[in-house]
Amino acid sequence: MGTRREPTARQLRLAAELRRLRDAAGLTAREAAALLGVSNVQISHIEAGLSGVSEQRLRRLASHYACADEEFITALVAMATDRTRGWWEEYRGLLPTPFLDLAELEHHAAFLRDVAILFVPGRLQTADYARAVFSSRLPELTDDETEVRVRHRMERQQQVILHEVVIHEAALRMRVADRATSRAQLARLLEFSEAPHITLRVVPFDLDGFAGASSTMTYAGGPLSKLDTVVRDAPHGSVFIDSEAQLNTYRTSFRRVEAASLDADRSRDFIRKLAEEL
């Protein structure tokens, strides 16, 4: 297998899991290479996501690492041997890599959970709302760059996946553009709230004692809970989080925010009332 110049987030996740298995076994990269009968450089490349790994070699590594979790090994094999060329590949070279990584993550996710504080989640945005959000970015984008991002965001919405969304009232009231754009966005949210695969909840301003409003996140469920991923926005781009300790923190955070939110019916009524106010 050739050396990759820019591994995807999914390839890097596989690499990280193999490195964690080796560390748990108390083996050095040199020792793992000797057991596999390859060079130390090959192990380093595999654990950096720069090289792929075959099913046979992956299973041999898992055996050397004394990993007996067959379900986990099978999930890693699926990641290693997947050759899916998804719709997002059309945007390679047109968009920054994190856009493609997010689309690929969603494609393979078992479910999604979003907590949104200032903006409506991308998968629920109208084209005009998304265009307004991208147009406010610094450094400024050209019109062509903005339209490519909008088109990519709209295509992400075509994938049907179980999606739980908690939106703070601040995001619902935020005027990213004009009144018409806000009204259309609220109407779109009402449509999404009726979809069988989407559960939409609202956290109102007047909720007492709610301190969870600072934690915006996207939580993507993997084939196993240990392969879940959290995506956070940062000034330099999206950050993919996958350590078990951090995942547990975000699981707890989502449960607390969800418990504090209005139920689906009351949330729908809340959004409808905001739309009428506009």
Secondary structure as UniProt FT lines:
FT   HELIX           9..25
FT   HELIX           29..36
FT   HELIX           40..47
FT   TURN            48..49
FT   HELIX           55..64
FT   TURN            65..66
FT   HELIX           70..81
FT   HELIX           87..91
FT   TURN            93..94
FT   HELIX           97..108
FT   STRAND          111..116
FT   HELIX           122..124
FT   HELIX           127..135
FT   HELIX           143..156
FT   TURN            157..158
FT   STRAND          163..168
FT   HELIX           169..173
FT   HELIX           179..193
FT   TURN            196..197
FT   STRAND          198..203
FT   TURN            205..206
FT   TURN            208..209
FT   HELIX           212..214
FT   STRAND          217..221
FT   HELIX           225..227
FT   STRAND          229..234
FT   TURN            235..236
FT   STRAND          237..241
FT   HELIX           244..260
FT   HELIX           264..277
//
